[in-house]
Amino acid sequence: MNEPVAEQGVEDRAPAEWSSSELGALYDEHSRAIYYLALRFLGDPQKAEDATHDVFLKAFRRLDQFRGDASVRTWLYRITINHCQNLCQSWHNRHVQANSDDAIWDSAPAKTDSPLRVLETKELGQRIQKTLDALSDEYRLLLLLVADEELSYEEIAELVGQTTDAVRGKLHRARKTFAAYFEKTN
Amino acid sequence: MKHQNKFSQNEEHSHEQQSHAQPAKEFANSDELLRYDAGQTTVPPEIAQRLQESVGDLPGPKQNWLKRLFGGTKP
């Protein structure tokens, strides 16, 4: 008589073996994180919608390539980052980044160590987007990834192809820069 | 939760000069602010509908999950 086998968790098996309901759960569990990264990285809801669609479609087509040596979230993030960076690269080749409000960044530096105080949450998303848009792609990506509590610094380092120490150092500077710019959008 | 920064937000009552404003919020750093922003973000349902249409050429049971997920809302 066979001994009872402990049921494997969904992430213990290759996605190619997942059932339809498990794939549905995959979308349910990760779609917000993927959409949010695309939204704030690209800065455009329609482009983020397209990107999220494309990322999940790519993921389903590449299920057989997932080796399980990273978490599913990390694997999806990798596809998303590549997709968004490719989009940005093609845009940047066509457009010179022009910010009509550049003057606000040129004034004296704001405090960066105090908490970020938000009096009006109604337009908070716009302020955040404006601040992120002013950062380099690298800082923007690091801040968005570290905001996901499911990712460790090691996973972030792997995603951006840097050492953990380098990520920590850059995140420190990215947070300060974000805080300074965010205060100026008020 | 792997990061040391726990999400927390301190709500303060509105400033006297802003009697109709929403309560102020304070975020210790950008991590908390972006986490809050992500929590407020809704995934457009159109994405799933488009995926349902796009996934039609994928083989086998992979098509079925979208049908299950969206209950055949699309023709």
Interface residues (C-beta under 8 A of the other chain):
Chain A: S19 S20 S21 E22 L23 G24 Y27 D28 S31 R32 A33 Y35 Y36 L39 R40 P45 E49 T52 H53 F56 L57 F60 R61 L63 P115 L116 R117 V118 L119 E120 T121 K122 L124 G125 I128 L143 L144 V146 A147 D148 E149 E150 L151 S152 Y153 A174 R175 F178 A179 F182
Chain B: M1 K2 H3 F7 S14 H15 Q18 A21 Q22 A24 K25 E26 F27 A28 N29 S30 D31 E32 L33 L34 R35 D37 A38 Q40 T41 V43 P44 E46 I47 A48 R50 L51 S54 V55 L58 P61 K62 N64 W65 L66 K67 R68 L69
